[in-house]
């Protein structure tokens, strides 16, 4: 018996997954311009049943995601779809299969422009533990940013009214101060001092409003840290290798006051002192990591 005869043939008409095959095949035909048979997708004589069954499950899930979210399907270039199906066929974990399905639905969404050829490869290189950690970090950042953006939006709405009230208050205090100064009282005048203090407080409140806007914008743009204690070192190294995270260094220096008693301009005295600089590292989610996770996480579920 030849090697060709040893290859198991798949009798589609007599299998229990006939309905699933038809659904998946119909769905794939909407994603790609050439026919399914031309590309050799799904059913090939030499493809294993296990990989084939994984493809069926993922494609069926992707179709369900598209229908649930009313996604208008567009064709996916073969050079992107074929590697996707190749990598996806190796995944048999139901949870990660869901993420493969979400990735495909986002690539097929005509409202989006996700044509990144590296995303299927990246997803295939992550363990379930690694992906779930990144997913939780991504969702935490999205929740944090959403709250901050809402706070910034509400602040920007109320800010003009607050600044207007402060301007009126400052004008009032300034007019009273000008009147008090016009009196020309000699020496220390507690009234004038109090009025100056009130004006200073108003100016400080105006400054705090400006600082609050800058602070909120800074917090929104701050990268999300990855809790390294919840993952093994080699797993974090893999995440960094894939470009989904990077290690950043933060330095802080201690300040020390020194006394130089000799102020003689002709003196050539040197002073030795130590500055203590402490550095610490943290791992943050990269922009690539955020875009990748957004493509693999269903925002509607």
HUZIHU-V52800 format. One record per backbone hydrogen bond with DSSP energy under -0.5 kcal/mol. NH is the residue of the N-H (numbers start at 1). CO is the residue of the C=O. If there is no record, write none. Layout:
nh:NH co:CO
nh:NH co:CO
//
This chain:
nh:6 co:2
nh:7 co:3
nh:7 co:4
nh:11 co:9
nh:12 co:10
nh:14 co:11
nh:15 co:12
nh:18 co:15
nh:21 co:17
nh:22 co:18
nh:23 co:19
nh:24 co:20
nh:25 co:21
nh:26 co:22
nh:27 co:23
nh:28 co:24
nh:29 co:25
nh:30 co:26
nh:30 co:27
nh:31 co:27
nh:31 co:28
nh:32 co:28
nh:39 co:35
nh:40 co:36
nh:41 co:36
nh:43 co:41
nh:44 co:42
nh:47 co:44
nh:52 co:48
nh:53 co:49
nh:54 co:50
nh:55 co:51
nh:56 co:52
nh:57 co:53
nh:58 co:54
nh:59 co:55
nh:60 co:56
nh:61 co:57
nh:62 co:58
nh:63 co:59
nh:64 co:60
nh:65 co:61
nh:66 co:62
nh:67 co:63
nh:68 co:64
nh:69 co:65
nh:70 co:67
nh:71 co:66
nh:73 co:71
nh:74 co:108
nh:76 co:31
nh:80 co:77
nh:81 co:77
nh:82 co:78
nh:84 co:80
nh:85 co:81
nh:86 co:82
nh:87 co:83
nh:88 co:84
nh:89 co:85
nh:90 co:87
nh:91 co:88
nh:92 co:90
nh:94 co:92
nh:97 co:93
nh:98 co:94
nh:99 co:95
nh:100 co:96
nh:101 co:97
nh:102 co:98
nh:103 co:99
nh:104 co:100
nh:105 co:101
nh:106 co:102
nh:107 co:103
nh:108 co:104
nh:109 co:105
nh:110 co:72
nh:112 co:109
nh:115 co:113
nh:117 co:115
nh:119 co:116
nh:122 co:118
nh:123 co:119
nh:124 co:120
nh:125 co:121
nh:125 co:122
nh:126 co:122
nh:126 co:123
nh:131 co:127
nh:132 co:128
nh:133 co:129
nh:134 co:130
nh:135 co:131
nh:136 co:132
nh:137 co:133
nh:138 co:134
nh:139 co:135
nh:140 co:136
nh:141 co:137
nh:142 co:138
nh:143 co:139
nh:144 co:140
nh:145 co:141
nh:146 co:142
nh:147 co:143
nh:148 co:144
nh:149 co:145
nh:150 co:146
nh:151 co:147
nh:152 co:148
nh:153 co:149
nh:154 co:150
nh:155 co:151
nh:156 co:152
nh:157 co:153
nh:158 co:154
nh:159 co:155
nh:160 co:156
nh:162 co:158
nh:163 co:159
nh:164 co:160
nh:165 co:161
nh:166 co:162
nh:167 co:163
nh:168 co:164
nh:169 co:165
nh:170 co:166
nh:171 co:167
nh:172 co:168
nh:173 co:169
nh:174 co:170
nh:175 co:171
nh:176 co:172
nh:177 co:173
nh:178 co:174
nh:179 co:175
nh:180 co:176
nh:181 co:177
nh:182 co:178
nh:183 co:179
nh:183 co:180
nh:184 co:180
nh:184 co:181
nh:185 co:180
nh:190 co:188
nh:193 co:189
nh:194 co:190
nh:195 co:191
nh:196 co:192
nh:197 co:193
nh:198 co:194
nh:199 co:195
nh:200 co:196
nh:201 co:197
nh:202 co:198
nh:203 co:199
nh:204 co:200
nh:205 co:201
nh:206 co:202
nh:207 co:203
nh:208 co:204
nh:209 co:205
nh:210 co:206
nh:211 co:207
nh:212 co:208
nh:213 co:209
nh:214 co:210
nh:215 co:211
nh:216 co:212
nh:217 co:213
nh:218 co:214
nh:219 co:215
nh:220 co:216
nh:221 co:217
nh:222 co:218
nh:222 co:219
nh:226 co:283
nh:227 co:225
nh:228 co:226
nh:230 co:227
nh:231 co:228
nh:236 co:232
nh:237 co:233
nh:238 co:234
nh:239 co:235
nh:240 co:236
nh:241 co:237
nh:242 co:238
nh:243 co:240
nh:244 co:239
nh:245 co:239
nh:246 co:284
nh:248 co:282
nh:250 co:280
nh:252 co:278
nh:254 co:276
nh:263 co:261
nh:267 co:264
nh:277 co:275
nh:278 co:252
nh:278 co:276
nh:280 co:250
nh:282 co:248
nh:284 co:246
nh:284 co:282
nh:285 co:224
nh:286 co:244
nh:290 co:286
nh:291 co:287
nh:292 co:288
nh:293 co:289
nh:294 co:290
nh:295 co:291
nh:296 co:292
nh:297 co:293
nh:298 co:296
nh:299 co:297
nh:301 co:298
//
